[in-house]
Amino acid sequence: MPIAVDQPVPDFTAPATGGDFTLSSLRGKKVVVYFYPKDNTPGCTTEGLQFRDLYPKFKKAGAEIVGVSRDSVRSHDNFKAKLELPFTLVSDPDETLCTLFGVMKMKKMYGKEVRGIERSTFVVDGEGVLRREWRGVKVPGHVDEILEAVQAL
């Protein structure tokens, strides 16, 4: 069963840009965890750039951003450098976090059914409790909506 809103998020440590990332290291801060399908694809690039551009406002609201996909840390390092992303990207090749948050779905790609990450965003409060979730996200306007939710927490 994926984690539900108003439930504590189990602590986790996962490989990431800049070394292992542990959720509990951000206790006291709001954490935006966004899952995206793949580094260097158009929608994921746009989403990453929007989070980057609003990052100072997220910081001001007491929030940290963490991006998660199944790509390798090496792929993430390149993607992060290319887009100058100021936040951590977590590598989840074995889908541990994808399963915890329930973001793996069957999707149609070029007429074929493929299993992949459904673009989703979660907001965790400073106590480590899941407060908001967005699933099946469309990129335009999404990051602004997340910022408003974080500022309202």
Summary of the structure (lengths in Angstrom):
residues: 153
radius of gyration: 14.3
end to end distance: 25.5
largest distance: 44.6
contacts: 461
relative contact order: 0.24
helix: 33%
strand: 30%
